[in-house]
Amino acid sequence: MKLTLRQLEVLLAVAQHKSVSRAATALSLSQSAASSALTELERHFEIQLFDRVGKRLRLNDLGLAVLPRVAEMLDRGKELEATLRNQDTPGELRVGATLTIGNYLATLIVSDYMQRHVGSKITLNVENTAHIIAKVANFELDLGLVEGRCQHPDIDVIHWGDDALKVFVAPDHPLAKKRRITSADLAKVDWIVREMGSGTRETFERAVAGVLPTVRIRLELAHTEAIKRAVESGLGAGCISRLALREAFRRGSLVPLKTPFLNMNREFLILIHKRKYRSVACRMFIELCQQHLANGLRGFTRFRIK
């Protein structure tokens, strides 16, 4: 063969980081070594894989065409390396999870996976849905665990479970004691919501569109705990996953509002690139996610507020 795995590693890293210097840092190489590997690959086959846009490198059509095969070859190479070393571990896995899933579900599943497969390595990145979709599409993540929707043409979507958002206020909020909440009531309150690009924000906006005459957003916050604290302090109403509210409702520090006129249902999804090589680690992690759902996660995700 006239190419090396090192050259392919550099190609994939440059595609992901859009910079030779950042790719070199990620691979623990000198910038000159990374640059030489990429130059040798392109020179040998008399091709160009990247276009330079300002100070950034962007894959051209040929680069985009070969990237999935490069990612697959590297994944297969890692599996082969583990086999040659007589390792029983399924290898390294890069998982992305949204804030809700990352804080309340993914950490439990990752812990179980690593206890079952001693020596395995999982990197868990917690970000909003838009960032996770982009990284799965760019082969920066092996799997994405998100809520809401994903319509990216290059990504396979596996239904994993069901969730719903809940509208809530502080116990001393005027709506907390009201027996029947109307859309007019909610149109008058200030809202503390997640940032744009999050699955929670997307579900919220879809639910209130055409139902509430106005939506007064007072704060946009990137963390569910920050939203809960802001609502507890009396700044307005919030709307996040019921998973994140279970303990607060039990303690009485927050109060749920009954809003049957809002469709707050959504799905939990597992995302994987359509051309991603489904390694042993990928398959085992997906199976474990599904096992957790079948063996008890289903009851947890369908927790109901009386």
C-alpha positions as a printed Julia matrix, in Angstrom:
306×3 Matrix{Float64}:
   0.0    0.0    0.0
   1.15   3.51  -0.82
  -0.59   5.17   2.11
  -0.22   4.85   5.87
  -2.6    4.89   8.79
  -0.73   7.92  10.12
  -1.54   9.84   6.94
  -5.19   8.87   7.29
  -5.21   9.92  10.94
  -3.88  13.33   9.94
  -6.41  13.62   7.1
  -9.32  12.87   9.44
  -8.03  15.21  12.17
  -7.52  18.09   9.74
 -11.02  17.54   8.36
 -12.44  17.69  11.89
 -10.39  20.62  13.19
 -10.1   22.52   9.86
  -6.51  23.35  10.77
  -3.21  21.48  10.51
  -1.92  22.98  13.76
  -5.02  21.99  15.75
  -4.98  18.54  14.15
  -1.33  18.12  15.12
  -2.14  19.04  18.72
  -5.01  16.54  18.84
  -2.7   13.78  17.54
   0.27  14.8   19.75
   2.38  15.49  16.64
   4.5   18.45  15.65
   2.87  20.74  13.1
   5.61  19.93  10.57
   5.04  16.17  10.97
   1.29  16.54  10.45
   1.77  18.84   7.48
   4.31  16.46   5.89
   1.98  13.46   6.27
  -0.88  15.27   4.53
   1.4   16.67   1.81
   2.91  13.23   1.09
  -0.55  11.69   0.77
  -1.77  14.32  -1.69
   1.51  14.38  -3.63
   1.68  10.61  -4.07
  -1.8   10.37  -5.58
  -1.51  13.75  -7.31
  -4.68  15.02  -5.68
  -5.92  17.86  -3.49
  -8.27  17.05  -0.62
  -8.75  20.48   0.94
  -9.59  24.01  -0.15
  -8.18  26.87   1.86
 -10.83  29.33   3.07
  -9.06  32.19   4.83
  -6.96  30.54   7.52
  -9.09  27.39   7.58
  -8.95  24.19   5.54
 -12.19  22.77   4.17
 -12.65  19.4    2.48
 -13.33  19.61  -1.23
 -15.64  17.18  -3.07
 -12.97  14.48  -3.28
 -12.12  14.88   0.39
 -15.78  14.61   1.36
 -16.13  11.46  -0.75
 -13.2    9.64   0.86
 -13.74  10.81   4.47
 -16.22   8.04   5.47
 -13.85   5.37   4.14
 -10.95   6.93   6.01
 -12.95   6.95   9.27
 -13.96   3.32   8.71
 -10.42   2.18   7.97
  -9.13   3.83  11.14
 -11.9    2.25  13.24
 -11.11  -1.17  11.78
  -7.43  -0.56  12.42
  -8.1    0.13  16.1
 -10.08  -3.11  16.38
  -7.29  -5.05  14.71
  -4.72  -3.49  17.03
  -6.74  -4.54  20.07
  -7.01  -8.09  18.7
  -3.26  -8.32  18.06
  -2.64  -7.22  21.63
  -4.98  -9.97  22.87
  -7.28  -7.43  24.45
 -10.89  -8.37  25.13
 -11.99  -4.74  25.49
 -14.2   -3.36  22.7
 -12.04  -0.27  22.21
 -12.47   3.48  22.44
 -15.79   5.2   21.91
 -16.66   8.89  21.56
 -20.21   9.65  22.65
 -22.04  12.96  22.59
 -25.1   13.64  24.71
 -27.39  16.6   25.18
 -27.55  18.28  28.56
 -30.65  16.43  29.74
 -29.5   13.01  28.58
 -25.9   13.64  29.61
 -26.76  14.64  33.17
 -29.56  12.2   33.9
 -29.12   9.12  31.68
 -25.84   8.88  29.77
 -23.56   8.95  32.81
 -25.37   5.91  34.24
 -25.07   4.0   30.97
 -21.42   4.93  30.47
 -20.63   3.81  34.01
 -22.37   0.47  33.44
 -20.58  -0.02  30.11
 -17.13   0.63  31.6
 -17.81  -1.69  34.54
 -18.85  -4.46  32.15
 -15.83  -3.89  29.89
 -12.88  -3.16  32.13
 -10.18  -1.32  30.2
 -12.58   0.25  27.73
 -12.45   3.99  27.19
 -15.39   6.29  26.58
 -15.23  10.03  26.03
 -18.55  11.71  26.87
 -19.16  15.18  25.43
 -22.2   17.08  26.73
 -23.42  19.75  24.29
 -26.63  20.93  22.71
 -28.37  19.01  19.94
 -27.13  21.17  17.06
 -23.47  20.69  18.03
 -23.86  16.93  18.48
 -25.54  16.51  15.08
 -22.71  18.48  13.45
 -20.02  16.38  15.14
 -21.67  13.06  14.28
 -21.93  14.23  10.66
 -18.22  15.16  10.71
 -17.12  11.84  12.3
 -15.96  13.65  15.44
 -18.35  11.53  17.51
 -19.14   7.85  17.08
 -22.61   8.17  18.58
 -24.94  10.98  19.6
 -27.67  10.75  22.25
 -30.17  13.54  21.7
 -33.78  14.5   22.24
 -36.0   16.12  19.68
 -35.46  15.82  15.95
 -32.58  15.15  13.57
 -33.13  15.55   9.85
 -29.52  15.47   8.69
 -29.35  13.46   5.43
 -26.12  11.66   6.42
 -27.25  10.46   9.86
 -29.2    7.36  10.83
 -31.68   7.89  13.67
 -32.52   5.11  16.13
 -35.58   5.68  18.33
 -34.54   5.15  21.93
 -37.3    6.37  24.24
 -39.87   9.04  25.02
 -39.7   12.2   27.08
 -41.78  15.32  27.67
 -41.12  18.86  28.82
 -42.88  20.31  31.84
 -43.85  23.91  32.54
 -43.01  24.93  36.12
 -42.86  27.9   38.48
 -41.76  28.73  42.01
 -44.19  27.76  44.83
 -45.02  31.42  45.51
 -45.67  32.3   41.87
 -49.27  33.53  41.22
 -49.92  30.63  38.82
 -48.8   28.01  41.36
 -52.15  28.15  43.21
 -54.35  28.54  40.16
 -56.52  25.5   39.49
 -56.8   25.96  35.73
 -54.01  27.41  33.58
 -54.9   28.95  30.21
 -52.82  30.0   27.22
 -53.61  33.61  28.14
 -52.03  33.04  31.56
 -48.82  31.75  30.02
 -48.71  34.62  27.54
 -48.4   37.05  30.47
 -45.47  35.39  32.27
 -41.75  35.87  31.74
 -39.97  32.73  30.5
 -36.55  31.35  31.36
 -35.63  28.91  28.57
 -32.75  26.98  26.99
 -30.57  28.53  24.29
 -31.21  28.3   20.55
 -29.84  25.08  19.06
 -30.9   22.9   21.99
 -33.51  20.18  21.56
 -35.38  21.52  24.57
 -35.7   24.97  23.0
 -36.87  23.44  19.72
 -39.58  21.41  21.46
 -40.69  24.43  23.5
 -40.99  26.68  20.45
 -42.86  24.01  18.51
 -45.3   23.54  21.4
 -46.14  27.21  21.94
 -46.28  28.18  18.24
 -49.85  29.1   17.35
 -51.04  28.4   20.91
 -49.68  31.28  22.96
 -50.41  34.7   21.47
 -47.11  36.02  22.8
 -44.04  34.51  24.45
 -42.02  36.84  26.69
 -38.55  35.33  26.97
 -36.65  36.97  29.79
 -33.56  34.76  29.96
 -31.84  32.19  27.74
 -29.57  29.84  29.69
 -27.42  26.93  28.56
 -27.87  24.79  31.7
 -30.98  23.22  33.19
 -29.79  23.75  36.75
 -29.37  27.47  36.07
 -32.91  27.61  34.71
 -34.24  25.87  37.82
 -32.41  28.31  40.11
 -33.7   31.31  38.15
 -37.28  30.05  38.37
 -36.91  29.28  42.08
 -35.8   32.88  42.63
 -39.03  34.14  41.08
 -37.81  35.39  37.71
 -40.56  33.63  35.77
 -41.71  30.26  34.4
 -39.46  27.55  33.0
 -39.88  24.63  30.62
 -37.41  21.73  30.65
 -37.45  17.93  30.72
 -39.4   16.26  33.5
 -36.28  14.13  34.1
 -34.5   17.23  35.36
 -37.4   18.25  37.59
 -38.25  15.05  39.42
 -36.38  15.83  42.66
 -37.38  19.51  42.7
 -41.05  18.57  42.39
 -40.66  15.98  45.15
 -39.06  18.56  47.47
 -41.6   21.22  46.57
 -38.98  23.78  45.58
 -40.65  23.97  42.16
 -44.27  23.43  41.16
 -45.51  21.87  37.88
 -48.28  23.54  35.9
 -50.89  21.5   34.05
 -50.82  22.58  30.4
 -52.74  19.97  28.37
 -53.12  22.46  25.52
 -49.34  22.3   24.88
 -47.84  19.25  23.16
 -44.54  18.86  24.99
 -43.77  15.28  23.94
 -40.49  14.39  22.27
 -38.24  11.4   21.56
 -34.84  10.3   22.77
 -32.7    9.33  19.77
 -29.38   7.6   19.1
 -27.53   9.12  16.13
 -24.87   7.45  14.0
 -23.45   8.44  10.62
 -24.94   6.35   7.8
 -21.46   5.54   6.49
 -19.91   5.05   9.91
 -18.31   1.67  10.5
 -20.33   0.13  13.32
 -17.53  -1.21  15.44
 -17.98  -3.75  18.21
 -17.89  -0.88  20.71
 -20.65   1.01  18.84
 -22.89  -2.03  18.63
 -22.38  -2.96  22.26
 -23.07   0.57  23.51
 -26.27   0.86  21.46
 -27.44  -2.5   22.77
 -26.72  -1.4   26.34
 -28.72   1.81  25.85
 -31.64  -0.27  24.64
 -31.27  -2.73  27.51
 -31.41   0.1   30.05
 -34.58   1.32  28.41
 -36.17  -2.12  28.48
 -35.07  -2.89  32.05
 -36.21   0.2   33.86
 -35.25   3.35  32.05
 -38.65   3.23  30.38
 -40.36   3.75  33.72
 -37.95   6.53  34.63
 -38.38   8.44  31.38
 -42.15   8.16  31.67
 -42.26   9.53  35.18
 -45.57  11.32  35.58
 -46.43  14.31  37.69
 -49.76  13.89  39.42
